[in-house]
Amino acid sequence: MGRSPFTLAAAVTAALPGAEVTGARRLSADGDGRFDSAVASLADGRELTIRVADDDETARELAAESLALRALTDGVRAMLPFHAPEYIGETTVGNGRALVTELLTGFQIEASLVPAGRGAAESMGAAIAAVHGMPTSVVRGAGLVTRSAEESRDELARLIDAAAATGRVPARLTVRWRDAVADDDLWRFESKVVLGGVQATSFLFDDDPERGPEVTGLVGWHGLSVGDPAVDLSWLSAAPDAAADVHASYARAVDRAPDAGLEVRARLLAELEFARWLIHGDTMRRPDIVDDAAALLESLADGLRTDDLSIIATRSEGVDSALDALDRVPAATAPEVDTSMQTDAYNPNELWIDTDADTDTEVDTDTEVDEEDSAEQDDDRDESDTTTPPWETDRRTDSSSKADDAAHRAEMLNVETEDLSGVAGLFAGTNGVAGVREDSHPLNPRSTTPEVGADDAADSDDSDEAQRAARAALQRWKSSSSE
């Protein structure tokens, strides 16, 4: 790992014979560090990305991505209201498999920062519906995985049994999950084409002055399959503000009414990510991971007010699911989704950094607000201003806090609110039934490398300007949405 962008860019000519590479740089959003990746500029004006895998797991992911992108024919792509990366070619770099694709540009929005209302939320729901509306022959013709409703149900039953066998899952959760799997009403659905686990960072946005951010690209196609459509909606557990609007937009865009159990299964799948983390630690014989997963599950169980995951329960007012307590769960183990192959999107954390001037202005304008409201607003600013990756600190903890892990967990358990903003990235980077990857957890510092012939100062100025432009677009949209 750690190959230079110039080394990677040179390999593009092997995947695309005759290509004339004129520049190379690192991606400004380099994913979770599991791949070496770079952007290569060509003489014809195109920009391509190259991603290299150095182990069996990442090599399998690139192979699946390659197969999925090649299955998206021109006719299929014409059905989608957004762009998918175009397959360019494959090669090897050293002993690693390398995949070259078209570069997609755009900005990303973290799940916890997706607001309700028009703009991003509605566009995301429509984009997911477009994927689910693709003909299943696209997947079957490419030889990709297909699962019936019963097969999806059986797979989750095995997952629950495996987690329970570790002896570290609270009985309350085991009963809750098994009851959900046993509820026939939840599993009467038609399998659809799915991405196998969409995340908020799978969407690339462009700013529309009238409609706000709109999805212009979608990345992360290695999980393309036929299966439960709920798997692509489970990420909404980390987007409490936008969840209702994404679901509503999705329902309007699908050809037929979504099955009644869609939202319940999506919530179940989100909860079971804790179980996947536990099984992963047990399989790897990592007591630290097992202990951490067990603590997460205990926190989840402590927040339950009902053991019922059913269609009736979700329609009843005042009934909370386990996900309502997930803001109490530390986010120190949240992986980041890898988009390093497909996009040069801006760092989503940097889009929301407030300058000192911004903070001073907000304080001045809030002088008429009572002390309680001011404290809540300060908490909100603390959440969105943090630039520390979620693997290193809980997003809901004040950035200046240095409490030890035990005190940190106790503090989180005392939080009164029950949204999911504290675990914004908790389910990112997982691939539905594929589970959690240990090596996807570290998040390398983002870095950029100047193009050929450019100096560091120029590259830094360009990056700053791009980030300011994206941040300004989001601020304009948020301001208009609140009117």
N, C-alpha and C positions, 0 to 999 in steps of 0.2 A: 504494500500500500504506500501511498505518498508519492506517486509518480507525478511528474510535472505536467502542466497543461500542454506544453510543447511536445512532450513525448506522446501523450494521448492523441493530440491533434494530428501528429504524423501518421498514426495508425489509421486515421480516417481514410487515407488514400488506398489502404488495403481493402477496406469495406466498400469503397466507392472508387473504382479505378478511373483515372483521368481527372479526379478532383484536384483543384489547385488551392491549397490552403494558404491563406494570406495572414491569418492571425489566430491567436489562441488565448483563452482566459479561463479561469475557474468560474464556476457558477456562483452567482451572488447568493443563492440559496442552495447549499450543498447537501441537503438532505440529512440523513442520520450518520453519515460517515462510513456506511458499510461498503460503499463503492468508491473507486477513484473515478472522477468525472471531470469533464471539461467541455467548453464550447469552442468549436472550430469555425472560423469565418472563411468562406470560400470566395474566389475571385468573381463568381457570378452573382454575389450578393446574398447568397443563402447562408444561414447559420445552422450548424448541426451540433448535436450533443453526442458524446461518446461516454459510455459507462462500462467499467471493467469490474468483473467479479473475481475474487481470489479464493473462494471456498465453494464447497458443493452446494450449500444452501442458496447463496446469492447467484450461483451459476444456474441453478434450477429456476430461480425467479426470472432471470434474463431470458432463459429459454421459453418460459411461459409467456413473457411479455412479447417476445418475438413472434410466437405463434398467434397470439391474440391480435396483434397489430396487423399481421398479414391477413387475418380473417376479415378485417374491416375493408371490404372492397369499396370501390368508388360509389357503387350504388348504396351500400350500407351507410357510408359516411354522409351521403346526400340526405339521409333520413334524420341525421342528428343536427340540432340547432347550435352546435358548438364544434370546435376542432378537436380531433384526437391526433396524437403524434403520428407522423408518417414513418413507416419502416424504411430505412435506407440500406442497411446491410449489417453483416457480422464479420468479425475477425477475431484474432487472439492477440493479446499483449502479454508477452512472457508466457506464463502458463495459465493466464486468466482469460475467460471468455469476455468478449467485448461486443456491445450492441450500439449501433449508430442509428439515431433517429432525428427527425426534424425537431428544431427548437421551437417551443411554444412560449410566448411571453405573456405577462399579465401579473397582477398582484393577487396575493392570497389573504384570506381572513381567517383567523383562528376561530374555532367553534364557539368559545365563550364570548367572542366579540361580535358575532353575527347578530345584528339587531332584528327586532320584529318589523313587520310591515313590508312595504313594497321595496323593490331593489334586490339585494342579495338573496334574502330568504326565498322569495317567490321564484327567482331565477334558478336557485338550487333545486327546489322541488320539481320544476319543469324539466331540468336537465336529467335528474334521476329517472323521471317518468319516461323520458326519451330513450334512455338505455334499456329500461324494462320493456319498452315497446318494440324493441328490435326483434326480428323473427328468430325463433330458436334454432332454425336451420343454420344460422351463422355459426353458432357454437357447435352444434352437432356435426356440421360439415367439416369443421376444423379438428374434430376429434377431441374437443375439450370436455371437461367434466360436466355431467348432467345429474341432477338429483331430483327425485320426486318429493312431494310433500312428506310422504311416509319415510323416505330415506333421510331427509333432513331431521325429522323428528327422532328417528332411531339414533342418529349420530349425536344429537344433544343428550339423549338418554345415556349413551355410553360415556359421554364427557362428564355428566353428573355423577355417574357411578364411580368413575376413575377418581374424581375429586373427593368424593365421600370416602373412598378407600384409604385415603391418606390419614384420615382421622382428624383433620384440621378444619373441616367445614362445620360451622354451627348447625346443629340439627334443624334449627328453624329455617335456615336457607335450603337445606337438602329437601325438607318437606315441601317448601314453597316451590322449588324448581320441579320436583317430581310431579306435584299436583298440576303444574302448568303443562308439562309434557303429556300427562294423562288426560288432559282436557281435549276431547275430540273437536270441540268447537274452534279451538285455536289453530287447528291443522287442516282446515278445509280451505285450501288455497291452490291456485294454479301456479306452478313454477314458471319463472320468467328468466330472461337473460339478465344477469347481475354482474356487477364488477367484483363481487366477493368481499365487499367491505369498503364502501366509500368513506372517506374522511373529509373534514372541512377543507383541509389543505390539498385535496384532490382537485378542487375547483380553481380555475384561473379567471380573474375578472378584468374587465375593462370598464371605465367609467362612462356612463351615458348621462349627459347633462339633464335629460328629462326624466329618465327612469331610474337613475342611480346605477350602482354596479350591476353588471350583467355577466353571466357566465359565458366566456368565449372559448374556453378550453377545459378539457378534463383529462387528467393524467392518472397513472396507476392502473394499467389494464392487465396486469399479470394474473389477477384472480378471475378473469372473464370466464363465466360458466352459466349453466342453467340451474337455478335453485330458488331458495326462499327470498322473495323481494325484501323482506324485513332486514336482511343482512346489510343492505345498503342504506338503511335508515337508523341503525342502532347508534350511530355517531351522534344523533340528536340528543342523547342523554347528556352530552357535554355542551349543548346549546339551548339552555332553557328558554331564553328570550325568543329565539327564532323557531323553535320546534313546531309550534302550532301552525305558523304560517308556511313552513316547509311542507308539513303534512297536508295542509289545505291546498296548496299549489299543486302538490303531487296528485291529490285526488281529482282536481279539476283537469289535469293534463292526461291522465291515463285513459285508455279506451273504454274501460268499464269501471264501475265503482270498486275501490280497493276492498279486499276481504276484511271482514269485521275484526279479525284478530291481528291485523298488521301491526298496529302500534304496541299491542301487548307483547307480541313476539320480538319486536325490535327492542323493547325494554328488557325482556328476558335475555336476549343475546348480549346486551350491554352488561348486565349483571354477571353473566357467565365469563366475561373476560377476566374477572378476578379468579375464577376457577381455573382458567387456562394458565394464568400466571402461577398458581399454586402447583399445578401438574408439571409445568415447565421446571420449576425449582426442584420438585421431587425427582423428576426424570434425570436432571443434571446433577443430582446429589448435592444441591447447594442449600445447606441449612439456612443461610442468610435470606435467600429468596423465599424459601418455605415460610420462615418466620414472618417475613414482611407480608407475604400474601395472606397468611393466617390473620395478621393484624388488620389488614384491609377487610377481610371477610367479617371479622368481629365487628368492625365499625359499621359495615353495611348492615349486619344483622341488628345491631343496636338501634339503628334508625328506622327499622320496620315498625309500622303500626298495623299492618295487616299481613297475613300469610297468603293472601289470595291474589294470584296473577290470573285474572279472568276477564272476559269481555264485560261482564256485568259490573265487576269491581271498578274497572277503568271508567265506566260511565257514571259512577256514583260520586256525587260531590262529597268532599271531605275525606276521601279515601286516598292515602298516600302509598306509593310503591316504594320499594327499597331504594330506587334511584333518587328519591327525594332527599335521602340522607347522604348522598355521595359527596356533597360539599364538605362533609366532615372527614372524608378519607384523604389522608396525605397524598399528594400527587408526586411524591419523590421518585416513583417508579414508572412514570409515564414515558413511553417511547414516542419518538417523532416519526411521522410518516416520511418515507424517502421519496422525493420528487426530483432527485438530482439528475436523472436521465433526461427528463422531458422538458424542464422549464427553467428559465432564468428569472423566476419570480423573486420579488423583493422579500426581504426578511420580514415576516408579519409582526414580529415583536417591535422592530424598529419603526414600523408605520405608526405606532401609537405612543411613542415616547414624547412626553410633554416637556418643553423647554422650561427653564426657570421663569421666563417671561409669561408663558402660558399659565403656569401655576400661580404666579402673582396676580394675574388678571382674574383668574377664577376666584381667588380668595377675596379680592376686592369686590367682586360682583355678588358675593354671597353674604355680605354683611347683614342683610335683613333676614337671613334664614336662621331658624332657631338652632340651638346647640346640637340637638339630636340629629337634625337633617344634615348639618355641617359635618358631623362625625361620620355619617353614612357616606357622604360625598367623598370625604377624605379616604374612606376605605375603598371606594370604587376607584379613585385615582391610583391608590397603591396597587390595586390588582392589575390595572391596565398598563401601569408604567413599568412594571418589572421587566427586565431584559434577561434575567437569569433563566436558563432552561429549566423546565419543570422537573428534570431528573435531579436537579441540585437543590431545589427549594420549593416549598408549597406556595402556590400563587396567591393564596389568601392570607399568608403571613406577611406582616409588614416587612419591607425590604431591609430595614435597619435591625430587625430582630435577629439575635444570635443564640436563641434558646437551644438547648440540647434536644435530641430526638424525642425523648420521653416527654419533656415539657411541651414540645411542639405538638405531639399527638394529643396530649391532654387539652391543649388550647383548642385544637380543631374540633374535639368532641363537644366543646361548650358553645360552638357557634350556633346561633338560633336560626338563622336563615336556612332554607332547605333547597336552594337552587343548585345547579351543577357547575357553577363557574369555578369552583375550586379545583376541579379535575378537568380542566379544559382539554388537556392533551392525553387524558388517561387511556382512551381507547384508540388513539392514533397509532398507526404503524402496525396494527394487527390486521390479519387478512381473513376475517370471518372464521371459518372452520380451520384455517391453517394454524392458528394459535399465535402465541407471542414468541418472538425471537430474542434470545438473550443478547445477541450481538447488535440488535437494533437499538439498544437502550442508550449507549453513550452518544452524546451530541457534540461533534467537533465544533470548535469555534469557526464561525463563518469567515471566509477570507476571499480575496479577489486577487487575480494576477493580471497585470496590464497586457493589452494586446501588443503584438510585435510593433516596435517602434514608438510605443507610448510610454510616458514616464509615470511614476507612482502618483504624483500630484494630479495629473490629468485624470487618471482612473478614479481617484478618490472623489474629485469634483463631480465626475459623471455619475458615480454611484449616489452621492449625496443629493444631486439634483433629481435623480430618478425617484429616490425615496421621498423627497419633499413633494414631488408631483403626485405620487400615489397617496401619500398621507392627506394632501389637500383635497384630492378627489373623494376620499372617504369622509372627510370632515364636511365637505359640501353636501354630500348625500345624507349624512346623519342629521345635519341641521335641517335639511328640507323634509326629512321623514318625520321630524318631531313637530312640524308645523301643522 
